[in-house]
C-alpha cells in the first residue's frame, strides 16, 4: 500500500510517500518539501501550492493520502485553515481517498514508538522528538522536521487505511489505534445513560475521511464480507 503523508505549510509543505504492508514493514519511497515565496500575493501562493500538490499526486501515484489538519485557535489559524481547504480541493479534484489527522494523534504514535513517558504525565513531543522518531523508524538519514511530521502522518494514515480495507483487523490495533480508529462509547450514567456514540475515525466518513476515488453513482470497491 502506497500512502502519501502531507504536513501543509506555506513555506515548507512537507510530504513523504511510503510503501507499507500488514506486517508493519515499510519503505520510504520519496520525500521532500514544496514551498512558496512570501513576496508573492497570498492568494497566488495558495493556488501555486494547490497546483503543485495536484501534480505531485499525479507523479507519486499514492493509493491513499493522510493530511495533518490545522490546530484551531493557534497562531495564523485562519491562514492555515485556508491552506487546508486548498489541499482538500486538490485531493478531491485528483480523486484521492484521504484521512485527516490532528498533530496530536500523530505525535501519540511517535511518542509510543520512542518509548517516551505517557503516564502520569505525557511527554510533550517537540520537533526534535519527531525528527528522532522519523530517523529511528526509517533506520537512519537526516530528517527535516516538516518531512518528519509528514512521515508520521503517513504512518498513522497507512494504519487507518489498512484497517478500513480490512488488510488488518481490530485485533491488530494497539490501544492508541483502537481509541483513534474504532472508539465506541456507551454512557453508563447521567442524562445520556444507555446512549452509544461512535467517535472513531472509521465511523466518520464525510467528516474526517473521504473516498474521493469513488465518483457519484459508482459502487464502493470495498464491500462488507457476506
Phi, psi and omega in degrees: 000124180263120184235131179259121176259135184235134175238088188299138178199147181289327184253330179220080182280100186283142176215146178217133175251122179241159172240125185222155176233177187291345178278351182098353178290134183215156175227142171274115182276326181192158177200162180173193180219139172254151181208165176228163181270132177294350178283342182277160175300142185302315182296325179292327178292319177298313181297319179299316180292322177300313182288326176296318178296316180301316179292321178299319178297318179297319182288319186275332175053058178285158172281321181216164182229148170232140181230135173282122180274155185289154175269114184288142178091353179272178183303130177059037184295327179295318180295320179290326176295321178298317178296321177300318180291321176297323177297315178300317181300316181297316182292322177296316181297328181269001177066040183259127175289133188220145171240139180257129185234146176277160177300321181297323180293320179288322180293328179298320179289320178294322178299314179297318181298321180281346183076026178288154182301139176245334179220149000285344179230131182289139175295131179278113184281115177259183181301316179300325178295317181292323176295316178299317181296321179295316181296320179290320181298322184261005176060045172126181179095159177265132184238128167287148185294332177291320177290324178297316177298318180297324178298316182286333170296314179298319181298311181290320178298320180299316179297320178297312184291329174294322177291318181297318182275001179069022173290328170237157183254173178306322182289347178275349183277142172275181186296325179294315180292322177302314181295317184284315187271324195229020186298127172231126182233130175249123181289135184252354179204170179083190183297334183260017181306130180087348180278139180247133175238142181246104185251354177299151183304327184298339181263005191241040175295139184086001180229301180247350169214153186223137174263073183282356173281345181262112182280160178304131178092348178271153177274150175299141178269001176245112186253153174292144177296137179274000000 
